[in-house]
Amino acid sequence: MTPGEPLIRWDWIGGHADEIAQRIGEHLELTVIAVGVGLVVAFALAVLGLRVPALLAPITWITGVLYTIPSLALFALLVPYTGLSLLTAEIGLVSYTLLILIRNIVGGIRGVPAEVRDAAAGMGYTPRQILWRIELPLALAVIFAGIRVATITTIGLVTVTALIGQGGLGYLILFGIQLFFSTPLILGAALSVALAVLADGALVLAQRALTPWSRAG
């Protein structure tokens, strides 16, 4: 950035609108894949931990260790095996969602009153039916809270994947840093924040639509 140059060059933004839209699409794709896969894996591990309580502590410990590894370090460990690829990015991103999602799934299901389960069992419900028809609907509010946190966290972490060639809005930030050009840097950061806010709002609306009983009062 040269002295006297404006902080934001709107002509540059207008001239790169197609590329900016592409980067937004890449960012959303990386986020949706990571949270979607993370939710499936976390649900399976959470149910396994609830059915076999002895496994819950090891599952939580392993996912906790993954969560504490710095993202750049994790990507560096993966690159020799999976290369500068989408797989590398998604393994890292999914890993960071697991602890958050598992804790909320387990907490939500455990929060279902025991008398509700007993009543369902007395009506002839199988354990699987109790899980899908009773426990999960009542746990949705807590689970959605975890999904919201995981989604916002992932949107932030996706910016780092630009360092391994996976684009997203992190590409604009990296481009701006490399050229000392403030426009793409600020734009990439601002759009990342905007995506996080919009995604959180969309998940709140989805939660309200799926759990109408939670606002009956």
Residue pairs with C-beta under 8 A, 6 or more apart in sequence:
1 180
1 181
1 182
5 182
7 182
7 183
7 186
8 182
8 183
8 186
8 187
9 183
12 183
12 184
13 20
13 183
13 187
16 184
20 172
20 187
20 191
22 167
23 167
23 168
23 169
23 171
23 172
23 188
24 169
24 191
24 195
26 166
26 167
26 168
26 171
27 155
27 158
27 159
27 167
27 168
27 169
27 170
27 191
27 192
27 195
28 195
30 86
30 89
30 90
30 93
30 154
30 158
30 161
30 166
30 168
31 93
31 151
31 154
31 155
31 158
31 195
31 199
33 90
33 93
34 90
34 93
34 94
34 97
34 154
34 158
35 97
35 147
35 150
35 151
35 154
37 90
37 94
38 93
38 94
38 97
38 98
38 101
38 150
38 154
39 97
39 101
39 147
39 150
41 94
41 98
42 97
42 98
42 101
42 102
42 105
43 101
43 105
45 59
45 63
45 98
45 102
46 59
46 101
46 102
46 105
46 106
46 109
47 105
47 131
48 55
48 59
49 55
49 56
49 59
49 60
49 102
49 106
50 56
50 106
50 109
50 110
56 106
59 102
60 99
60 102
60 103
63 95
63 98
63 99
63 102
64 99
66 74
66 95
66 96
66 98
66 99
67 95
67 96
67 98
67 99
67 100
69 77
69 95
71 92
71 96
71 157
71 160
72 160
72 163
74 92
74 95
75 88
75 89
75 92
75 160
75 161
75 163
75 164
78 88
78 91
78 92
79 88
79 164
82 88
82 91
84 164
84 165
84 166
85 164
86 166
88 164
88 166
89 158
89 161
89 164
89 166
92 157
92 161
93 154
93 157
93 158
93 161
96 150
96 153
96 154
96 157
97 150
97 153
97 154
100 146
100 149
100 150
100 153
101 143
101 146
101 147
101 150
103 146
104 142
104 143
104 145
104 146
104 147
104 149
105 139
105 142
105 143
105 146
107 142
108 138
108 139
108 140
108 141
108 142
108 143
108 146
109 131
109 135
109 136
109 139
111 138
111 139
111 142
112 134
112 135
112 138
112 139
116 134
116 138
117 130
117 134
117 135
120 129
120 130
120 133
120 134
121 130
125 133
125 134
136 143
137 211
140 207
140 210
140 211
141 207
141 211
141 214
144 203
144 206
144 207
144 210
144 211
147 203
148 200
148 203
148 204
151 196
151 199
151 200
151 203
152 196
152 199
152 200
155 192
155 195
155 196
155 199
156 192
156 196
158 168
158 169
158 170
158 192
159 168
159 169
159 170
159 173
159 188
159 192
160 170
161 167
161 168
161 170
162 168
162 170
162 171
162 173
162 174
163 170
163 174
169 188
169 189
169 191
169 192
169 195
170 188
170 192
171 188
172 184
172 185
172 187
172 188
172 191
173 184
173 185
173 188
173 189
173 192
175 181
175 184
175 185
175 188
176 182
176 183
176 184
176 185
176 186
176 187
176 188
177 185
207 214
208 214
208 215
